[in-house]
């Protein structure tokens, strides 16, 4: 993170808060100078605080003072990870309640993953994270949530077509914040090894969402990953990134609403058996991305709540 000089810091801040590098209201000159000093020239810090202030259209002086006083002084002295985390943490309490769950939901993804907007909003809908405001179309509302997270610089624009943003990424430091809050609020449980799965036996609280990321080099034992702790029996959302042999038996997850599988790295001529989904009567969303064949149940008419069925690569039904 290379710091910007004073002039470039001011330009970036003004562009983010006011939409113009030349717009500097005199009543906020002192506060903005102090805020920039505390950001230590770090672009991510400036963008994060600038986005926070830009989402207060009234821009009241006491709001600026409150944010200025909330900032620590670590970045003034040295651009440290701890200081940066302090600034990022400041952005979370200022998120509207309707955005917090959608923001934390991004914790299911591994680091540096491109996230498709339409897939994301469908999962938000399947999990009931979107409010029906005044009879509006729910998918339209969900997309507005996505756009608001972009406008707040909490997710990074990735792929655009014809002026429409279709995908995003999450900065690794933002992801660290998300995972910290997910742990604090028991929102998403992320496991990167079978040993982590085994530790779930001792959890005091029920897990509602779990992301199994077995792609990052953690040790994996096939038997352990297929052993389902009691704390996972009521999981509502299951994401799996890694080899198919580490997928736990779906029949053990009776309450699943959302399944997301990204499977790779094993024998291409094998068939992944997903016939157990016929027993998941609350399932609303199923997306599977694989390099192998997929075997589905012969009948799925019992899945009366299923809204999204997305299978890509080779398919065998």
N, C-alpha and C positions, 0 to 999 in steps of 0.2 A: 504494500500500500504506500505509494509514493505521495507525500504531501504536496498540495498545491501552494503556490505563493499567495500572499494576501489579496492581490488584485484578482487573480483567477478564482480564488475561493469566493470572493464577493460576487463575481459574475455568475458563477454556478448557483449560488444561493438565491440571487435575485431572479434568475431565470426559472428556478424551481418554485419560488414563492409567488412571484408576481407575473411570470410568463414573459418577462423582458429583462435584459441585462441592465437597462438604463433606468429602470423604475426603482427608486429608493425613497419611499416616504420618510420625511424628516422625523416624524414622531417615533419611528422605530429604528432610527439610525444607531442610537446608543445600544439598544438591546441586540440588534443584529450583529453589531461589531463584537459584542461580548459573546454571543452565541458562536460566531465564527472562530473566535479565539479558542473557545472550549472544544471546537471540532478539530483543532489541530491541523487543518488543511486536508484532512482525509475526505476524499470524494464521497465515499459511502456514508460517512457521518453527516456531511453537508446535505446530501440528497435526502437522507432519512429525516433529519430535522426540518429541512425545507418542505418536504412533502407533508409533514405533520402540521406545519403552520399554514400551508396552502389549503388544507382542508378545514380551516376555520375562517370562513369567508368574512366574518365581521372583524377578524384580526384585532380583537380588543387588546389594549395595552396590558391588562392584567394577565391575559393568556400568554403573551410573550414573556412577561416577567416570570410567570410560573414555570414555563418551559426553561427559560434561562437559568433560573435558580435550581431546577431539577438536575441540570447537567453537572457532572463531576468535573474535576480539573485535571484528570489523568492525561487527556490528550493534549492539553496545553504544554505539558512537560515532555511527554514522549508518546508517540502513536502506538500504544500497546493494545494487545488483544483484549485485556480486561477493560480498558477505557472504551474501546469500541463496543464491547458487549453492553456496557452501561448505557450508551446512547441508544442502541437497538432495543434494549429493554424498556426504554422510555416510550417507545412507539406503541407497545402492546396495550397498556391501559387506556390509551386514547382511541383505540379501535372501537367503533360502534359494536354493540353486542351481536348484531346480526352478522357481522363479518368475522368474529373471533373463531367460531367453530370451523368456518370454511378455511380460514387461514391455518389453523392447527391441523386440519385435514391433510394439508400438503406434506405433513411429516411422514406419510406412508411411503414417499418416494425416496429412492437412494440419491446420494449426492450427484449433482451435475446431470440430472435426467431431464430431457425435453418432455414437457407435459402438454398434452393436447387439451385445448380449452373445452371442446365439446364433450370429451370423455370425463373431464373433471366436473363439469356442471351436472352431468347426468348422475354421477356418483353423489354429489351434494344432494340432488333431488331424491335419489334412492334412499339416502340416509335421513331424509327429513330435515336437512339443515337450512332449507330455504323457506322463508315466510311468504304466505300468499297475501300480498298487499292489495287491498281494494279490488280483488278479482282479476288481477293482472295474470298474464300467461306466466307460469312458473319458470319455464326455461328462459324467458326474457329477463325475469328478475334475477335468476342465477347468473346469467351473462353480465348483468349490471354489477353483481358482486365481484365477478372476475375483473371487470374493468376498473372497479374502485380499488381493488388490491394493486392493480398496475399503476393507477394514478397516485397511490400512496408509496410507490416504489418498493413495495414489499415483495413483488414478483417482477422478474425482468422479461420484457417482450422478447420473443424469439422469432417466430415465423409469421409473416404477414402476406396476405394475398388480396389484391384489389383494395388496399387500404383497411382491411379487416384483420385484426390480430387473432391468429388461430392457435398459437402455442406460447408457452413461457418456460422459464427456468427459475429456480430459486437459488440465490447467492448462498455460498456455503456458510457464511456467517449468519445470514437470516435463517437458514436451516437449523443451525445450532440453537438459535433462539426458539424456533418452533419446537424442536425436540425437547428442550428444557421445559417449555410450558406444557408440552404433552405429558411429560413425566409428572410435573407438578399437579396437573389436573386429571391424571389418569385418562387421557383422551386417546392417545395412540401408543401402543407398545411396540417397539422396534427390536427385533432380535436378528443377530447376524451369525449365529451359530446354534448348533443343537444343544450345546451346554446352556445357552441362554434360554432355550425352550424348556430344558429340564428345570431350571431355576424357578419357572413359573409355578411349580408345585407349591412353593412356599409363599405365594402372593396372598396378601390379606384381602385385596379387593378384586372383584371380577373385572376381567378385561373385556372391553367392548369392541376394540379395533386392534388388529395386529398386523404388522408388516414383517414378513420373513425375508430378509435380504441375505441370501446365502451366496452372493456373488463377489464378496469383498475379501475372500481369503480366510475367513474364519473357519475353524475346524467344524466338520459336520459328520455326525454319525447318523446313518439312515434309521436305525432303530429308535434312537432318541428323538429324532424329528417326527417320527410317526406316533410317539407317545403323547397323548393329549392330557395335560394337567387339568384338574377340575376347575381351576381359575379361568380356563379358556373355553369352558363348555357353553358359555352364553355369548360368544363372540358374534357381533353383528356384521363386521367387515373384515375380510381376509385378503391380504395382498401377499403375493409370493414372487420373488425375483431370484431365479437360480435354476438348479437342475430339478427335473421331474421326480427323481427318486426321493427328494426331501419334502414333497408335498404331503402333508398329513391327511389321513382319511377324512374325506368330506362328510361322510355319514355321521361323524362325531360332532359336527357343528349344526345342530338342529335349527338354530335361530339366524343363520346367515341371511343377510339381505344383499350384500355386495361381495363379489369375487373378482379379483384382478390378478391374473397370472401372466408373468413374462418368463418364459421357460426356454432354456437354451443349453447347449454344450454337451449333449449326450448322443446316443445313437439315433441317426436320422430315420432308421426304418422301424423304430419302436412306435407303439400307439399309446397315447395317454388316455387312460380310462376316466371319463367324467360321468359315468352312468349314475353315480351316487347323487347327482344334483336333482334327480327326480324326487328325492326325499326332502329337499329343502323348500318347504312350502311357502316360506316367507321371502324367497329369493326375488330380488327386483332387478339386479344388474349382474351380468356375467360377461367379462371380457377375457379372452385367452389369446395371447400372442406366442406362437410356438414355431419351431422348425420341424416338428414331428406331426404325425397324424393324431386326430382327436376322435375318441369314441364317445358318442352321446347316447343317452337312453332312447329307446325306441318311441317312447311316449313322454311328452312334457306338458300335457294338458292340465296336469295337476298344479302346475306353476302359474297360478292365476294372477299373481302379482308381478310376473316378469315383464319388465318394460324395455330392457336393453339386452340383446344377445349379439355379441360381437366376437366372431372367431376369424382369425386371419392366419395366413400361411396355409399349409396343407390341412384339409378337413376330411374327416371320415365320419359319416353319421349312420 
